[in-house]
């Protein structure tokens, strides 16, 4: 007779269950780290889109950032977009705070892009509850939007 005994099958099932348990806990850590990067990239994409619109349409375009709700919106789209569940957004340096009462949404930070390509400078930090973080910077001179992991060393070119 060929085949496996019940004991051999049980040993294989126990080993497989252990492997799934280990991988499952690591998957959660990995997926949260990806969520921080994805939230930061969504905000960076909105900022880059606003810069492109400002240059293309020939008039300033604003992106409003609300650190209290970890969200943002553009003047063209009044819908607040949230970075993601459990993510925090904080301003490290702000070029232009939003004036109180300027809109029906809470005040926060306004990043203004101009037709010449420049912008109001800002540096933001997006993080999660385990303090995994990305830094997002908008250059005032060029309007360039850069994202990098927190603690990454600046590339001196």
N, C-alpha and C positions, 0 to 999 in steps of 0.2 A: 504494500500500500504506500501510496505517495501522498504527501501533503504536510500540513503543519499541525502540531498538537495545540490544544487549547491554551496551554501555558505559554507556548511561543507567541501565539497571537496576542495574548494579554500583555506580554512584555513589550511587544512592538507598539501596542496601543498606549501603554504608559509612557514610553519614550516619545511618541508622537505628541501626546497631550502636554508633556513637559516642554517640548520644543515650541508648541503653539503658545503656551503660557508665557514663555520668555520673549518670543517675538512679538506677541500682543502688547506687552508692557512697553517694549522699545518702540513699537509703532506709534503709540500714543505720544511719546516724547518727540518722536520725529515729526508727527503731524502737527503738533503745536509749534515747533520751530518753523515749519513750512508756513503756518498761518501768519506768523509775525512777518516773514519775508513777503508773503503774498499781499498782506494789508499795506505794507510799505510800498510795494510796487504799484498797487492800485492808485494810491495817492500820488506817487511820482508820475504815473501815466496821466492822471488828470491835470497835474501841473504842466507837463510837457504839452499836452493838448491845448491848454490855455495859452501857452507861449506861442504855439503855432497859429492859433486863431488870431492872436493879437497882431502878429506879423502879417498874416494873410489878409485880414480884414481892415487893417490900418487904424485900429483904435484899441485903447487899453482893455484888457480882460482881467477880471478879478476871480480869485479862488478864495473862498472864505473857509477858514479852518477853526473848528470848535474843539479845543482840547478836552473840555469837560465831558463831551459826549463821544470823543474819539471819532469825529466825523468831519465831513467837508462838503461843500457845494460850490457851484460856479454861479455867476450872475445869470447865465443863460438857462441854467437848470436849477430851480429852487429846491429840488428834492435833496434832502440831506442823505449822504452816503456814509455809512458807518464802516470803519476799518475791519471790524470783525469782533466776534464775542471774546471777551476777556483781554482785549488789547487796550493799551494805554497810549495816549499821545501827549507829549509835552513839548513845549517850546524851549529851545536852548538859547536862541537869540532871535529877536523879532525886529524886522525892519519897520513894520507899520502895524500897530494895533488897530483893531476894528473900532470905529467910533460907536459909542453907546447910542442906541436908538436909531442907527442908520438903516436897520432892516427889522423885520418881524422875528428874526432868528436871534439867538443869543450872541452877544459880542464875543470875539475871539481874536483871530489873526486874519489879516487880509494880505494875500500875496498878489500884487498887481504886476502884470506883464504889459510891456509897452510895445508899440509897433517897431521900435528900433531894435528890439530883441532883449533889452535889459529888463530888470525886474526889481521889485523890492526884496532885499535879501532876507533869508530866514534859514534857521537851522532847527530841525525837529528830531525828536527821538520817539520811535515806536517800539514798545516793549510788551511783554506778557507778564503773567504773575510770577514766573521763574526768572525774570529779569533778562531773558534773551532779548536782544535789542538790535535795531538797525537805526542808522543815522541818515536823515534826508536833508540835503542842503540845496538851497537855491542861491546861485551867485547873483549878486546885485548888478555886477558889471556886464555879464554875458547872458544871464537868465538861464544858464545851464543848471539842470536838475541832476543831482548825483545821489546815489544810494550806496551805502556801504555798511558792513557789519560794525557794530559798536566795538571800538578797540582796534579796528584795523588801522595799520600804519599808512599814512599818506604816501602816495607814490611821488617821489621827487624826480620829475623829468626835466 
